[in-house]
Amino acid sequence: MTNRKIELFLRFLKLGFFTIGGGYAMVPLIEREVVDDSHWMERNEYYDAILLAQSVPGAVAVNAALVVGIRLEGVVGGAVSALAVILPSFATILAIAVSFPSFHSVPVVEAVFRGIGAVVVALIVAAGVRLARERPTVFTSVLAASGFAALSFLRVSPFLLVLVFVVIGVFGTCIQKRHGPRHHTGGPCASE
């Protein structure tokens, strides 16, 4: 294994140990590791990788580790990164499952979980704000606000919402490119 594959493993293992709250909470932390600290990816390239990770089925954290790893070190890099980010969660869940019946009603444990819950919300909001700042358009802002409303108040299925927004995003982008300053000549928006 190359040095960068080993470093990928160690960085994603650290992320797996110290990130609580799932994939969306990990987005800003992965960004810090692969963009700010290691300079392995440009910020826009990282955001594209996160968008891809969110577009396919599965846990966002694992998908993000896989996409980043593949981008940096091929299929082996993807496997190394995904395994590293999964290992701490697997070990923790296994330990909790074995000992949960004996400590789940302890007041200190309940207080710890309440505190962790607050941090998770903050990390997810921070990830959303960061992604919104990177691609600030009226179109994406309206989509984000309507998606939030649909999920929060109308209780629309997230799966259905993703499908609808993919279609809206493709058509909206096609319309923007056709009527924008430069005519788009290829891809799904091609008129030929």
BAZA-825352 format. One record per residue (C-alpha): residue number from 1; z, x, y. Coordinates in Angstrom, 2 decimals, decimal comma, always signed. Each point is the difference from the previous one (the first is absolute). Example, Ala and Ser with C-alpha at 12.3 -4.5 7.8 and 13.67 -1.06 7.14 Angstrom:
BEGIN
<fise><seza>1</seza><c3>+7,80</c3><c1>+12,30</c1><c2>-4,50</c2></fise>
<fise><seza>2</seza><c3>-0,66</c3><c1>+1,37</c1><c2>+3,44</c2></fise>
% end
This chain:
BEGIN
<fise><seza>1</seza><c3>+0,00</c3><c1>+0,00</c1><c2>+0,00</c2></fise>
<fise><seza>2</seza><c3>-0,88</c3><c1>+1,27</c1><c2>+3,47</c2></fise>
<fise><seza>3</seza><c3>+2,56</c3><c1>+0,57</c1><c2>+2,71</c2></fise>
<fise><seza>4</seza><c3>-1,17</c3><c1>-3,06</c1><c2>+1,95</c2></fise>
<fise><seza>5</seza><c3>+0,32</c3><c1>-2,23</c1><c2>-3,08</c2></fise>
<fise><seza>6</seza><c3>+3,55</c3><c1>+1,26</c1><c2>-0,46</c2></fise>
<fise><seza>7</seza><c3>+0,71</c3><c1>-0,61</c1><c2>+3,68</c2></fise>
<fise><seza>8</seza><c3>-1,53</c3><c1>-3,50</c1><c2>-0,29</c2></fise>
<fise><seza>9</seza><c3>+2,30</c3><c1>-0,71</c1><c2>-2,93</c2></fise>
<fise><seza>10</seza><c3>+3,09</c3><c1>+1,24</c1><c2>+1,85</c2></fise>
<fise><seza>11</seza><c3>-0,81</c3><c1>-1,86</c1><c2>+3,24</c2></fise>
<fise><seza>12</seza><c3>-0,66</c3><c1>-3,30</c1><c2>-1,77</c2></fise>
<fise><seza>13</seza><c3>+3,04</c3><c1>+0,49</c1><c2>-2,24</c2></fise>
<fise><seza>14</seza><c3>+2,11</c3><c1>+0,41</c1><c2>+3,15</c2></fise>
<fise><seza>15</seza><c3>-1,59</c3><c1>-3,14</c1><c2>+1,45</c2></fise>
<fise><seza>16</seza><c3>+0,75</c3><c1>-1,86</c1><c2>-3,21</c2></fise>
<fise><seza>17</seza><c3>+3,66</c3><c1>+1,02</c1><c2>+0,11</c2></fise>
<fise><seza>18</seza><c3>+0,64</c3><c1>-0,70</c1><c2>+3,66</c2></fise>
<fise><seza>19</seza><c3>-2,11</c3><c1>-3,05</c1><c2>+0,71</c2></fise>
<fise><seza>20</seza><c3>+1,61</c3><c1>-3,36</c1><c2>-0,53</c2></fise>
<fise><seza>21</seza><c3>-1,85</c3><c1>-3,24</c1><c2>+0,57</c2></fise>
<fise><seza>22</seza><c3>-3,32</c3><c1>+0,47</c1><c2>-1,72</c2></fise>
<fise><seza>23</seza><c3>-3,46</c3><c1>+0,98</c1><c2>+1,07</c2></fise>
<fise><seza>24</seza><c3>-0,16</c3><c1>-1,27</c1><c2>+3,55</c2></fise>
<fise><seza>25</seza><c3>+3,26</c3><c1>+1,76</c1><c2>+0,81</c2></fise>
<fise><seza>26</seza><c3>-1,58</c3><c1>+3,20</c1><c2>-1,35</c2></fise>
<fise><seza>27</seza><c3>-3,14</c3><c1>-0,12</c1><c2>+2,17</c2></fise>
<fise><seza>28</seza><c3>+1,51</c3><c1>+1,80</c1><c2>+3,02</c2></fise>
<fise><seza>29</seza><c3>+1,83</c3><c1>+2,48</c1><c2>-2,24</c2></fise>
<fise><seza>30</seza><c3>-3,14</c3><c1>+0,90</c1><c2>-1,96</c2></fise>
<fise><seza>31</seza><c3>-1,79</c3><c1>+0,38</c1><c2>+3,33</c2></fise>
<fise><seza>32</seza><c3>+2,63</c3><c1>+2,46</c1><c2>+1,18</c2></fise>
<fise><seza>33</seza><c3>-0,37</c3><c1>+2,04</c1><c2>-3,20</c2></fise>
<fise><seza>34</seza><c3>-3,80</c3><c1>+0,15</c1><c2>-0,27</c2></fise>
<fise><seza>35</seza><c3>-1,05</c3><c1>-0,18</c1><c2>+3,67</c2></fise>
<fise><seza>36</seza><c3>+2,80</c3><c1>+1,35</c1><c2>+2,19</c2></fise>
<fise><seza>37</seza><c3>+1,75</c3><c1>+2,55</c1><c2>-2,23</c2></fise>
<fise><seza>38</seza><c3>-2,66</c3><c1>+1,33</c1><c2>-2,38</c2></fise>
<fise><seza>39</seza><c3>-3,12</c3><c1>-0,79</c1><c2>+2,12</c2></fise>
<fise><seza>40</seza><c3>-1,89</c3><c1>-0,82</c1><c2>-3,20</c2></fise>
<fise><seza>41</seza><c3>-1,67</c3><c1>-3,06</c1><c2>+1,57</c2></fise>
<fise><seza>42</seza><c3>-1,02</c3><c1>-1,18</c1><c2>+3,45</c2></fise>
<fise><seza>43</seza><c3>+1,82</c3><c1>-3,13</c1><c2>+1,23</c2></fise>
<fise><seza>44</seza><c3>-3,13</c3><c1>-2,21</c1><c2>-0,12</c2></fise>
<fise><seza>45</seza><c3>-0,79</c3><c1>+1,26</c1><c2>-3,49</c2></fise>
<fise><seza>46</seza><c3>+3,55</c3><c1>-0,86</c1><c2>-1,08</c2></fise>
<fise><seza>47</seza><c3>-0,24</c3><c1>-3,51</c1><c2>+1,45</c2></fise>
<fise><seza>48</seza><c3>-3,25</c3><c1>-0,53</c1><c2>-1,88</c2></fise>
<fise><seza>49</seza><c3>+1,75</c3><c1>+1,12</c1><c2>-3,19</c2></fise>
<fise><seza>50</seza><c3>+2,84</c3><c1>-2,48</c1><c2>+0,65</c2></fise>
<fise><seza>51</seza><c3>-2,48</c3><c1>-2,80</c1><c2>+0,61</c2></fise>
<fise><seza>52</seza><c3>-1,65</c3><c1>+0,82</c1><c2>-3,31</c2></fise>
<fise><seza>53</seza><c3>+3,39</c3><c1>+0,12</c1><c2>-1,75</c2></fise>
<fise><seza>54</seza><c3>+0,82</c3><c1>-3,45</c1><c2>+1,37</c2></fise>
<fise><seza>55</seza><c3>-3,35</c3><c1>-1,43</c1><c2>-1,06</c2></fise>
<fise><seza>56</seza><c3>+0,41</c3><c1>+0,51</c1><c2>-3,74</c2></fise>
<fise><seza>57</seza><c3>+2,50</c3><c1>-1,62</c1><c2>-2,37</c2></fise>
<fise><seza>58</seza><c3>+3,26</c3><c1>+1,80</c1><c2>-0,62</c2></fise>
<fise><seza>59</seza><c3>+2,95</c3><c1>+1,41</c1><c2>+1,87</c2></fise>
<fise><seza>60</seza><c3>-0,98</c3><c1>+1,39</c1><c2>+3,39</c2></fise>
<fise><seza>61</seza><c3>+2,16</c3><c1>+3,11</c1><c2>-0,37</c2></fise>
<fise><seza>62</seza><c3>-1,56</c3><c1>+0,92</c1><c2>-3,34</c2></fise>
<fise><seza>63</seza><c3>-3,50</c3><c1>-0,84</c1><c2>+1,23</c2></fise>
<fise><seza>64</seza><c3>+0,54</c3><c1>+2,07</c1><c2>+3,15</c2></fise>
<fise><seza>65</seza><c3>+1,25</c3><c1>+2,96</c1><c2>-2,01</c2></fise>
<fise><seza>66</seza><c3>-2,98</c3><c1>-0,34</c1><c2>-2,31</c2></fise>
<fise><seza>67</seza><c3>-2,56</c3><c1>-0,23</c1><c2>+2,82</c2></fise>
<fise><seza>68</seza><c3>+1,51</c3><c1>+2,90</c1><c2>+1,95</c2></fise>
<fise><seza>69</seza><c3>+0,30</c3><c1>+2,13</c1><c2>-3,15</c2></fise>
<fise><seza>70</seza><c3>-3,60</c3><c1>-0,68</c1><c2>-1,03</c2></fise>
<fise><seza>71</seza><c3>-1,22</c3><c1>+0,75</c1><c2>+3,52</c2></fise>
<fise><seza>72</seza><c3>+1,80</c3><c1>+3,33</c1><c2>+0,03</c2></fise>
<fise><seza>73</seza><c3>-0,18</c3><c1>+1,25</c1><c2>-3,61</c2></fise>
<fise><seza>74</seza><c3>-2,26</c3><c1>-2,33</c1><c2>-1,97</c2></fise>
<fise><seza>75</seza><c3>+1,04</c3><c1>-2,17</c1><c2>-2,92</c2></fise>
<fise><seza>76</seza><c3>+2,71</c3><c1>+2,43</c1><c2>-1,13</c2></fise>
<fise><seza>77</seza><c3>+1,46</c3><c1>+0,02</c1><c2>+3,51</c2></fise>
<fise><seza>78</seza><c3>+0,04</c3><c1>-3,80</c1><c2>-0,01</c2></fise>
<fise><seza>79</seza><c3>+1,76</c3><c1>-0,10</c1><c2>-3,36</c2></fise>
<fise><seza>80</seza><c3>+2,54</c3><c1>+2,63</c1><c2>+1,11</c2></fise>
<fise><seza>81</seza><c3>+0,77</c3><c1>-1,86</c1><c2>+3,26</c2></fise>
<fise><seza>82</seza><c3>+0,28</c3><c1>-3,41</c1><c2>-1,67</c2></fise>
<fise><seza>83</seza><c3>+2,25</c3><c1>+1,32</c1><c2>-2,77</c2></fise>
<fise><seza>84</seza><c3>+2,23</c3><c1>+1,77</c1><c2>+2,52</c2></fise>
<fise><seza>85</seza><c3>+0,48</c3><c1>-3,11</c1><c2>+2,14</c2></fise>
<fise><seza>86</seza><c3>+0,73</c3><c1>-2,18</c1><c2>-3,06</c2></fise>
<fise><seza>87</seza><c3>+2,53</c3><c1>+2,27</c1><c2>-1,77</c2></fise>
<fise><seza>88</seza><c3>+2,99</c3><c1>-0,50</c1><c2>+2,35</c2></fise>
<fise><seza>89</seza><c3>-0,41</c3><c1>-3,79</c1><c2>+0,03</c2></fise>
<fise><seza>90</seza><c3>-0,30</c3><c1>-0,09</c1><c2>-3,77</c2></fise>
<fise><seza>91</seza><c3>+3,13</c3><c1>+2,10</c1><c2>-0,45</c2></fise>
<fise><seza>92</seza><c3>+1,94</c3><c1>-2,03</c1><c2>+2,58</c2></fise>
<fise><seza>93</seza><c3>-0,99</c3><c1>-3,37</c1><c2>-1,46</c2></fise>
<fise><seza>94</seza><c3>+0,88</c3><c1>+1,22</c1><c2>-3,48</c2></fise>
<fise><seza>95</seza><c3>+3,43</c3><c1>+1,15</c1><c2>+1,18</c2></fise>
<fise><seza>96</seza><c3>+0,63</c3><c1>-3,26</c1><c2>+1,88</c2></fise>
<fise><seza>97</seza><c3>-1,11</c3><c1>-2,13</c1><c2>-2,95</c2></fise>
<fise><seza>98</seza><c3>+2,44</c3><c1>+1,80</c1><c2>-2,26</c2></fise>
<fise><seza>99</seza><c3>+2,98</c3><c1>-0,19</c1><c2>+2,37</c2></fise>
<fise><seza>100</seza><c3>-0,72</c3><c1>-3,05</c1><c2>+2,22</c2></fise>
<fise><seza>101</seza><c3>+2,24</c3><c1>-2,48</c1><c2>-1,81</c2></fise>
<fise><seza>102</seza><c3>+3,05</c3><c1>+2,16</c1><c2>+0,71</c2></fise>
<fise><seza>103</seza><c3>-0,44</c3><c1>+0,52</c1><c2>+3,76</c2></fise>
<fise><seza>104</seza><c3>-2,22</c3><c1>-2,69</c1><c2>+1,56</c2></fise>
<fise><seza>105</seza><c3>+2,93</c3><c1>-1,99</c1><c2>+1,40</c2></fise>
<fise><seza>106</seza><c3>+1,85</c3><c1>+2,95</c1><c2>+1,53</c2></fise>
<fise><seza>107</seza><c3>+0,27</c3><c1>-0,61</c1><c2>+3,81</c2></fise>
<fise><seza>108</seza><c3>-1,05</c3><c1>+3,56</c1><c2>+0,89</c2></fise>
<fise><seza>109</seza><c3>-3,17</c3><c1>-0,32</c1><c2>-2,09</c2></fise>
<fise><seza>110</seza><c3>-0,84</c3><c1>-3,34</c1><c2>+1,65</c2></fise>
<fise><seza>111</seza><c3>+0,50</c3><c1>+1,59</c1><c2>+3,44</c2></fise>
<fise><seza>112</seza><c3>-2,26</c3><c1>+2,93</c1><c2>-0,95</c2></fise>
<fise><seza>113</seza><c3>-2,78</c3><c1>-2,39</c1><c2>-1,04</c2></fise>
<fise><seza>114</seza><c3>+0,32</c3><c1>-1,94</c1><c2>+3,29</c2></fise>
<fise><seza>115</seza><c3>-0,35</c3><c1>+3,26</c1><c2>+1,96</c2></fise>
<fise><seza>116</seza><c3>-2,97</c3><c1>+1,09</c1><c2>-2,09</c2></fise>
<fise><seza>117</seza><c3>-1,65</c3><c1>-3,38</c1><c2>+0,62</c2></fise>
<fise><seza>118</seza><c3>+0,21</c3><c1>+0,51</c1><c2>+3,77</c2></fise>
<fise><seza>119</seza><c3>-1,58</c3><c1>+3,45</c1><c2>-0,23</c2></fise>
<fise><seza>120</seza><c3>-2,82</c3><c1>-1,36</c1><c2>-2,17</c2></fise>
<fise><seza>121</seza><c3>-0,89</c3><c1>-2,61</c1><c2>+2,61</c2></fise>
<fise><seza>122</seza><c3>-0,03</c3><c1>+2,68</c1><c2>+2,72</c2></fise>
<fise><seza>123</seza><c3>-2,26</c3><c1>+2,29</c1><c2>-2,06</c2></fise>
<fise><seza>124</seza><c3>-2,48</c3><c1>-2,79</c1><c2>-0,74</c2></fise>
<fise><seza>125</seza><c3>-0,15</c3><c1>-1,07</c1><c2>+3,66</c2></fise>
<fise><seza>126</seza><c3>-0,48</c3><c1>+3,64</c1><c2>+1,04</c2></fise>
<fise><seza>127</seza><c3>-2,91</c3><c1>+0,36</c1><c2>-2,44</c2></fise>
<fise><seza>128</seza><c3>-1,62</c3><c1>-3,17</c1><c2>+1,35</c2></fise>
<fise><seza>129</seza><c3>+0,40</c3><c1>+1,11</c1><c2>+3,62</c2></fise>
<fise><seza>130</seza><c3>-1,44</c3><c1>+3,43</c1><c2>-0,78</c2></fise>
<fise><seza>131</seza><c3>-3,05</c3><c1>-1,43</c1><c2>-1,75</c2></fise>
<fise><seza>132</seza><c3>-0,51</c3><c1>-2,53</c1><c2>+2,82</c2></fise>
<fise><seza>133</seza><c3>+0,10</c3><c1>+2,77</c1><c2>+2,62</c2></fise>
<fise><seza>134</seza><c3>-2,64</c3><c1>+1,99</c1><c2>-1,86</c2></fise>
<fise><seza>135</seza><c3>-2,57</c3><c1>-2,83</c1><c2>-0,09</c2></fise>
<fise><seza>136</seza><c3>+0,79</c3><c1>-2,06</c1><c2>+3,12</c2></fise>
<fise><seza>137</seza><c3>-2,66</c3><c1>-2,66</c1><c2>+0,47</c2></fise>
<fise><seza>138</seza><c3>+0,28</c3><c1>-3,66</c1><c2>+0,92</c2></fise>
<fise><seza>139</seza><c3>-1,63</c3><c1>-0,84</c1><c2>-3,32</c2></fise>
<fise><seza>140</seza><c3>+2,56</c3><c1>+1,89</c1><c2>-2,11</c2></fise>
<fise><seza>141</seza><c3>+2,88</c3><c1>-1,23</c1><c2>+2,15</c2></fise>
<fise><seza>142</seza><c3>-1,06</c3><c1>-3,63</c1><c2>-0,48</c2></fise>
<fise><seza>143</seza><c3>-0,42</c3><c1>+0,57</c1><c2>-3,75</c2></fise>
<fise><seza>144</seza><c3>+3,42</c3><c1>+1,64</c1><c2>-0,25</c2></fise>
<fise><seza>145</seza><c3>+1,74</c3><c1>-2,77</c1><c2>+1,96</c2></fise>
<fise><seza>146</seza><c3>-1,69</c3><c1>-2,77</c1><c2>-1,95</c2></fise>
<fise><seza>147</seza><c3>+0,76</c3><c1>+1,75</c1><c2>-3,29</c2></fise>
<fise><seza>148</seza><c3>+3,66</c3><c1>+0,33</c1><c2>+0,95</c2></fise>
<fise><seza>149</seza><c3>+0,14</c3><c1>-3,69</c1><c2>+0,96</c2></fise>
<fise><seza>150</seza><c3>-1,76</c3><c1>-1,08</c1><c2>-3,20</c2></fise>
<fise><seza>151</seza><c3>+2,39</c3><c1>+2,02</c1><c2>-2,17</c2></fise>
<fise><seza>152</seza><c3>+3,18</c3><c1>-0,81</c1><c2>+1,91</c2></fise>
<fise><seza>153</seza><c3>-0,39</c3><c1>-3,64</c1><c2>+0,98</c2></fise>
<fise><seza>154</seza><c3>-2,73</c3><c1>-1,51</c1><c2>-2,18</c2></fise>
<fise><seza>155</seza><c3>+1,00</c3><c1>+1,91</c1><c2>-3,14</c2></fise>
<fise><seza>156</seza><c3>-3,62</c3><c1>+0,79</c1><c2>-0,83</c2></fise>
<fise><seza>157</seza><c3>-0,52</c3><c1>+2,09</c1><c2>-3,13</c2></fise>
<fise><seza>158</seza><c3>-0,30</c3><c1>+3,71</c1><c2>+0,91</c2></fise>
<fise><seza>159</seza><c3>-2,82</c3><c1>+0,35</c1><c2>-2,55</c2></fise>
<fise><seza>160</seza><c3>-2,00</c3><c1>-2,82</c1><c2>+1,63</c2></fise>
<fise><seza>161</seza><c3>+0,72</c3><c1>+1,42</c1><c2>+3,46</c2></fise>
<fise><seza>162</seza><c3>-1,31</c3><c1>+3,45</c1><c2>-1,01</c2></fise>
<fise><seza>163</seza><c3>-3,21</c3><c1>-1,54</c1><c2>-1,38</c2></fise>
<fise><seza>164</seza><c3>-0,58</c3><c1>-2,13</c1><c2>+3,12</c2></fise>
<fise><seza>165</seza><c3>+0,72</c3><c1>+2,91</c1><c2>+2,35</c2></fise>
<fise><seza>166</seza><c3>-2,33</c3><c1>+2,33</c1><c2>-1,89</c2></fise>
<fise><seza>167</seza><c3>-2,82</c3><c1>-2,51</c1><c2>+0,52</c2></fise>
<fise><seza>168</seza><c3>+0,95</c3><c1>-0,53</c1><c2>+3,65</c2></fise>
<fise><seza>169</seza><c3>+0,23</c3><c1>+3,78</c1><c2>+0,54</c2></fise>
<fise><seza>170</seza><c3>-3,45</c3><c1>+0,63</c1><c2>-1,48</c2></fise>
<fise><seza>171</seza><c3>-1,66</c3><c1>-2,80</c1><c2>+1,97</c2></fise>
<fise><seza>172</seza><c3>+1,87</c3><c1>+0,86</c1><c2>+3,19</c2></fise>
<fise><seza>173</seza><c3>-1,01</c3><c1>+3,64</c1><c2>-0,27</c2></fise>
<fise><seza>174</seza><c3>-3,62</c3><c1>-0,97</c1><c2>-0,67</c2></fise>
<fise><seza>175</seza><c3>-0,06</c3><c1>-2,24</c1><c2>+3,06</c2></fise>
<fise><seza>176</seza><c3>+1,59</c3><c1>+2,70</c1><c2>+2,17</c2></fise>
<fise><seza>177</seza><c3>-2,49</c3><c1>+2,63</c1><c2>-1,17</c2></fise>
<fise><seza>178</seza><c3>-3,04</c3><c1>-2,26</c1><c2>+0,44</c2></fise>
<fise><seza>179</seza><c3>+0,98</c3><c1>-1,07</c1><c2>+3,50</c2></fise>
<fise><seza>180</seza><c3>+1,64</c3><c1>+3,24</c1><c2>+1,09</c2></fise>
<fise><seza>181</seza><c3>-1,51</c3><c1>+2,85</c1><c2>+2,00</c2></fise>
<fise><seza>182</seza><c3>-1,50</c3><c1>+1,66</c1><c2>-3,10</c2></fise>
<fise><seza>183</seza><c3>-1,86</c3><c1>-1,90</c1><c2>-2,69</c2></fise>
<fise><seza>184</seza><c3>+1,31</c3><c1>+0,65</c1><c2>-3,49</c2></fise>
<fise><seza>185</seza><c3>-2,74</c3><c1>+1,02</c1><c2>-2,44</c2></fise>
<fise><seza>186</seza><c3>+1,71</c3><c1>+0,28</c1><c2>-3,38</c2></fise>
<fise><seza>187</seza><c3>+2,71</c3><c1>-1,25</c1><c2>-2,30</c2></fise>
<fise><seza>188</seza><c3>+1,03</c3><c1>-3,61</c1><c2>-0,55</c2></fise>
<fise><seza>189</seza><c3>-0,98</c3><c1>-0,95</c1><c2>+3,55</c2></fise>
<fise><seza>190</seza><c3>-3,61</c3><c1>+1,17</c1><c2>-0,28</c2></fise>
<fise><seza>191</seza><c3>-2,57</c3><c1>-2,54</c1><c2>+1,08</c2></fise>
<fise><seza>192</seza><c3>-2,82</c3><c1>+1,50</c1><c2>-2,04</c2></fise>
% end
